[in-house]
Amino acid sequence: MSAARIRCGGTAVCAAFVASLLTVAGCAAPGGQARKPAPSKAQKAELSWKFEHIADFNGELTDVAVLAEDDIWAAGAENDGSYSSLLLHYDGERWSREPLPEALGDGASYPPMLEEVGDKALWMRSVPRQEGVPQEDPQAVKWAQWDGTRWSPVSNPPPGSAADLDAASPDDIWTLAGEQAVAHWDGRRWTTTRLPYKVADLAVAGPDDVWAVGNRSTGPGTETVHGEPYPQPASTHWDGTSWKPVDTPQAHFEEPTPPEPTAGLGRVVALEGGEVRAYGGNSFNHGEGEPEPEEQDIRLRRDGAKWVDQKPAPGQCELRLPVGQEKGGLFLDGNWYLTDDNRCVKIKRQRLPLSTGARKASNQGLWLKEIHRVPGTDEWIGAGKVEVMQSGDPFGAPVVVRLERG
């Protein structure tokens, strides 16, 4: 997976991370005293999101793709009574509203998803949500590709209702292809493989190194509870030859077990250097009995040949999921940042100018759906909305933001 983007599985655009990541060990100084690591850019400078573009309509941006400093795309929707899909493009000089590619057809009534499948290689897929067309209808999903000049149909689109893509290169693309299958593009054709467990997310750590996570309803730890199997976390790995089940830690409540318990993994992340982390939970059907235990978060990392528990991150970073990674640390959902020396930092944000209709006393929250690094730089671009809560006139301002250090 690209270090410029750490993808969320499914429909979420994104959520949390941990602390043991990229810890820097001090080198021994004369006399046996360890020297402290040099502070990173993120440690030296204050981080804040600054407005790059404020769209002039009420709505939100739901996805962004950054191919170059002068080739940025953002998808979103306008709250005009029908939640109309739209597309914005930045050419290095200005932002403009662009028509949706003809290849997507006219059936998409939900913002399309942008999929970067390699350097300057961008695919877009429709997300149909209209009456009479099931969301998972394979025939309803349309694909378009951007070549830097124009949009055209993807000549060999992923099979069925493929979910988010993850790619090592344009000729090495993986996607979920159903509840228990994955599909792979090798530059010539798509190959679909059925997996031994239900899968919720996958991540490409490198060529011939792909992980998929989910849950299983058979095997150790899934013994029947209250008449139903107790699903357990599951993971599988592609080594270039085949998919193999991987031993994954179980999760159980103490007795008495609550009704309808289920444990599983919903997110897998591949970090720089090939480190792999997985996230999930152990839950149950609330309100069916008392006393009720606390739900359990599952946070694992791959340590050699086994999964181990992650060390908790400090403060507000403890239960947050990753949305981006750079040399200095990790970007977490909710505009938090975990430095490589395990400090939890809040990323600051601007307030909207009064010219947008936001009042001085309004409550404003920045909700980013996606962030990306500008290729070849340490610049970061994000897209989402500023939610403005004010008496009589609340609204959402679609925004593109850029990270500022200092």
N, C-alpha and C positions, 0 to 999 in steps of 0.2 A: 504494500500500500504506500502511496506517496506520502512523504513526510509533510507535505504541504496541506494535506487534508486527512483527517481521521474521521472516517465515515460512521454515521449511525445506521443501524439496520432498520428495516421496516419504514414506518412513516415518521418516526420521531426525527427532528433535526437536532436534537442533540442534548447530551447530558453527562458524566462525572469522572474524576480520576484520583489517583493515589500518590502516595508519597515516596515509596522506596525507589521510585523511578529516577534513573540518571543521578544517583547520589555520587558526589565527588569525594574521593578519599584523599585526606591530606598526606603529603609526603613527609617522611621523617626528617627533621632538621637536626643539626649538630646538637649533641646532648640529649637526643632522644625525644625532643619536643616536636610534635607534629605542626607543620605549617598549615595555616588556613588556606583553602583554595581561593584563587583570585576571583573577585566578584564578576558575575556575568553582566551583559548589557542590561538584562531585565532587573538585576539587583541594583545596578547603579542608577537607573533611570525610572522615573514614574511612568506607568503605562496608562494611556487614556485613548478612548475611541473618539475620533473627530469626524464630523460629517464631511463626506466626500460628495454626496448628492442627496438632496431631499426632494422626493417626487411631489408633484403638485396635485395629488389626488388622495382620497381617503381609502386606505387599504393596507397592504403589506407586501413585502418581498419574501418569497419562500425558498429561493435557491439562488446561488451565484456560482459562476465559473470564471476563473481568471486564467486566460491563456497567455496573456502578455499585458504589459502596462497599457498598451493601446488596443487591447481586445478583451473586454470584460462583458459578460452577459449576466443578466439577472432576470429571473422569472418571478411573477407574483400575481396579485389579483386586486381589482378595484371594487370597493364596497359601494356599488352603484345600484343596489337592490337585487342584483343577480350574481354577484361575486364573479365578475368577468375576468378571465385570464388575460395576462399581458406579458410583454417581453421588452426589456430595456437593454440598450447596448452603449458601451463607451468606446470610442475610436481613438482616444488619446487627446481629444480636444473637447468633446462635449458628449453628454448623455442624450440619447434620443429614444423615443418609443418606436419599436419595430413590430411589424405584423408577425404573427405566429407562422412558422414554416408551413407551406402548403402540404408537405409530406405528412403532417400531423392530422390532416383532414379537418372537418368542422364538428367532430363529435366530442372534443375535449371541453369539459365545462369546469375543469379544475386545473390549477397551474401546472404546467409541465415540469418534469424533473430533468436537471442537467447532469450529465455524466461525463467526466473527464476520463478518457481511456488511454491517454498517453500525451506526450508533449504536443501541445497545440492541436490535439485531437479531441473533439467534443461531440457527443451524442446527446440527443434530447428525446424523451419519450412522453407520450401523452398519458394523462391520468384521467380516464373517463369516469364521470360521475353524473350520469343523466338517466332520466326515467326510461326504463325498459332495457338498459344496457348494464349488466352486472359489472361491478368494478373489476372482477377477475376474469372477464371474458377475453380470451386470447385474441380474438378477432378485433376487439375494440382498441387494443394497444398499438399505437403507431410510433414509428421511429424516424428521426431526421438526424443528419450529420452536417457539421459546419467545417468547411475546408479553408477558412480564413477569408473567403470572398462571398460564398453563397451557401444556402441550405439546400440539401437534396435528400432523398430517401436513403436510409441505410440499406444497402443492397442485400445483406444477409443479417436481418435483425435477430435478436435472441428469441428462442422458442417460447411460445405460450405467453403467460403474463409475468415475465421475468421481473424480479425485484431489482433493487439497486445493484449496479455493477461495481466490480473492483478489478483493477487491471495492473499487471506488471508491465505491459506494453500493449499497443494496438493489436498485436497478434497473440496476446496471452490474457484473455479476459474471462472472468468468472462471474456467475450470477446465480442466485437462488432460482430454482425452476419448479417451485411447488413446495408442499409441506415437508417433503422428504426426498428432495432431489436437487442437484446442482447441474449447471450447464457450463461448458467451456468452449471458447472460441480460440482456435489455433491459427487463424489467418486464412483458413480455407473452409472450415465447416464447424458447426456447433455439435458437441457431443454431450448428451444428457446422461447422468449417472444417478441411480437411486442409492441413497445412503441408508445406513442401518438404523438411524434415529431421526426424529423430527428435528428440523433445523430452523433457527430463527435469524442467524446472521453468519456471514463469512468474512474472512480477511486474507489478503494476499501478503505474506511476509517476504516473498521473493519468488523467483522462478523455482518451480517444483517444491514450493513450501506454502501450502494453503491450509487454513483452519476453518472449520465450521462448528458451530455450537448450537445447542438446543436442549432437548430433554428426551428421556426414554421411559417407557412404561413397562419394560420387562427387565429381568436381571436382578442383581443384588440390590437390596434396599427398597424395591418397589412392591414389597408385600402388601396385601390388601389391608386397607384401613377404612373402617366404617363401610365395608362392602365395595370399595373402589381401590384400584392400584394407586400407589403413592409415587408419581413420576419423580425422576431424579435427574440431576444435571448430566449432560452428555457432551462429548466432543469427538470430532474425527479429524484426521489429518491426511492431506494429499502429499505424497513424497515424490511425485513425478511418474509413478507407476500405477498406484492404486490408492483408494481411500481406505484408511484403517481406523477402527475404533480406538480411542485412547482412554485409558483409565482416568476417571474424573471423580474428585471427592464427592461424597454423598452429603446430603443435608437433611436433618430430621429435627422435629420438635421433641421436647421431652414429654413424657407421659403426664397427663392424658393428652393424646394427640388430638388437635382440633379437627373439625369436620372438613372433608374435601381438601386435604393438604396437597400441595404441588410445589416441586422445586425444579428449577431449570436455569439455563443461561440464555440471555437474550442479546448479548453484545460481545463481540470479540474485536480486539484492536491489535494491529501490528505496528510496533514502534520502530524507530531507526535502529539499525543494528540487528534487526530480526527478533527483538523481544516481543513476546505475545502475552496479552492480558485478556481476561474474560470477566464478564459481569452478569449477575443474575440475582435471583432471590428465592426465598422459601416462604410461601404464603398459604392462605387457607380461606375458606368461605366464612366471612365475618358475619356476626349476628345470629349464628346457629347454635351457640352454646357459650357457657361461661365456666370458669374465667378464661379470657382470651390471652394467649401469649403474644409477645411482640413478633412482628414479621422479621425475617432475617435477610440481611444483604449478603450476597456471595460475591467475593472479589478475589480472583485468582491470577497468578502469573506463572508462566512457564519457566521452570528452573531446571535446566538440563533435560532430563527425561521424565520429569514429573511436574504436576500442578502443585503449587503451594499457595498459602494465603498471602495476600498482599499486606504490607504494613500500612496502618491507617495514616492518611494525610492529616495535617493539623487543621484545627479550626473549621471554617466554613468550607474548606476543600475536601473534607473527609468523605462526603457522600456524593460528590459531583463527578460527572463523567467527562472524558476528554473530547474536545472538539478540534484540537490542533496541537502540533508539536514543533518546537524549534530548539536550537542548541541550548538556549538559556532555560528552558523548562516547558511546561505544558499549559495550554489554554483549556479552561474548564467551562462548562455551561454556567450560565448566570453571570458571565463577565468576571470570572475569577481566574487566577494564574498561580500555578504551583512551580516555584523556582527549583532549579536543580540542587539547591542546598536545603530543600524541604521547607520553604517559607510560603505561606498562603497570602496572596496579594490580591486586593480588589482592583479591577481595571476601572478607572473612572470614565465618565461620559459627559458629553455636552448636553445642555438643554436646548430645545428648539427655539429659534428666534421668534419674536412676537408676530412677525409677518406671516407665520404659518397659521395663526389663529390660536396658538397656545398662549394662555394667560400666565402672568408672572406667578400666580398662586397655584397653578395647576400641578397635579402630581404626574410625573413622567417616568416611564420605565422603558429601558432599551432592551428589546427582545430580538436577539440575533438567531437566525435559523441556520446560517452556514458561514464559515470563515475559510479563507484560502490565502496561502502565500503567493505573492507575485513571483513568478518563476525567475530564478537567478538573482533574487534580492532577499533582504530580510524584512520587506514590507508585507503587511497583512491587510486584506480587504474582507469586510463582513457585510452581510445583508440581512435585513429583517424589518422591524418597525419600531417606532417610538409610540407607546401607548399613552395617550394623553387623557387623563381623568380630570374633568372639570365640570362644574355645574351647568347643565343645560346644553353642553356642546362637547361631549367626549368624541375623540376620533383617533384613528391610527395613521401615523405619518410614515410611509415607506421610506427607508433610508439605506444608503450605502455608506459605510464608515471605513476609515483607515486608522491603523494603529499609530499612535504617536508616542515616542519615548523621550522623556526629558521634562 
